[in-house]
Amino acid sequence: MAFEIRIQSIQQVQPYTANDAKLLIQFSILGIKPDFVQIYAVNYGETTPAGLGAIADTNDLTGPDPFYTNVIDVLAGSIYTIWLCGRTGDKDNPDDQIDGVYC
């Protein structure tokens, strides 16, 4: 692949409530940047991102800095698998493969 996404940290941030949780995701991109990154949060145990309903946020990768942050909302008390998937093309119809590799 022409790029690599590295998760630097994932941590819960305030406000802390019984029903909702906010997760701060910090990541970096090495190499050639994709057009944007889709952030998926799916129930723990899923083996692939589960479609548009699992997209928690999208990062447009603006600016020259290779470090990015997003805050996503999830249900408190649940276990999630987080995927960061680089995408090219249009946000309404992104290419789900980069260099022939599916995210």
C-alpha positions in Angstrom: 0.0 0.0 0.0 1.1 3.6 -0.6 0.1 4.7 2.9 -0.3 3.5 6.4 -2.7 4.5 9.1 -1.4 4.2 12.7 -3.7 4.6 15.7 -1.9 6.6 18.3 -4.5 6.4 21.0 -8.2 5.8 21.7 -9.5 7.1 25.0 -12.9 8.0 26.5 -13.3 11.7 27.1 -15.8 13.8 29.1 -18.7 14.1 29.6 -19.1 10.7 31.2 -22.7 9.5 31.2 -24.5 6.2 31.8 -25.8 5.9 28.3 -23.4 7.6 25.9 -19.6 7.7 25.6 -17.3 9.9 23.6 -14.1 8.3 22.2 -11.2 10.5 21.2 -9.3 8.8 18.4 -5.8 10.1 17.5 -4.1 8.7 14.4 -1.4 9.4 11.9 -1.0 8.7 8.2 2.4 7.8 6.8 3.0 8.0 3.1 0.6 9.3 0.4 -2.7 10.5 2.0 -6.0 9.0 0.9 -8.8 11.5 0.1 -10.4 10.9 3.5 -10.6 8.4 6.3 -13.9 6.6 7.3 -14.0 5.7 11.0 -16.1 2.6 11.8 -17.3 1.5 15.2 -18.9 -1.9 15.2 -19.8 -4.4 17.8 -16.9 -6.3 19.2 -16.4 -9.6 17.3 -17.3 -8.3 13.9 -14.6 -9.3 11.4 -15.1 -6.4 8.9 -16.6 -2.9 8.9 -20.4 -3.5 8.6 -21.5 -1.0 6.0 -22.7 2.6 6.2 -24.6 2.1 9.5 -21.3 1.5 11.2 -19.6 4.7 10.1 -19.1 6.8 13.2 -17.3 9.7 11.5 -15.3 10.8 8.5 -12.0 12.8 8.5 -11.3 15.0 5.5 -7.5 15.0 6.2 -7.2 18.8 5.8 -3.9 20.4 6.5 -0.3 19.3 6.1 0.0 17.7 9.6 0.2 13.9 9.5 -1.6 13.7 12.9 -5.4 13.7 13.1 -8.1 13.5 15.8 -11.8 12.6 15.8 -14.3 12.3 18.6 -17.0 9.7 18.0 -20.2 8.9 19.9 -20.9 5.3 21.0 -23.1 3.6 23.5 -21.6 3.4 27.0 -20.9 0.0 28.4 -20.5 -1.7 25.0 -17.4 -3.1 23.4 -16.4 -1.9 19.9 -13.9 -2.7 17.3 -12.6 0.5 15.7 -11.5 0.6 12.0 -9.9 3.5 10.2 -10.2 3.0 6.5 -8.5 5.2 3.9 -10.7 6.0 1.0 -10.3 7.7 -2.4 -12.9 9.2 -4.6 -16.2 10.8 -3.8 -17.6 10.6 -0.2 -21.0 9.5 -1.6 -19.5 6.6 -3.6 -16.0 5.9 -2.2 -13.7 3.3 -3.5 -13.5 0.6 -0.8 -10.1 -0.7 -2.0 -6.8 1.0 -2.1 -4.1 -0.7 -4.1 -6.4 -3.7 -4.4 -6.7 -4.1 -0.6 -10.1 -3.9 1.1 -10.3 -2.2 4.4 
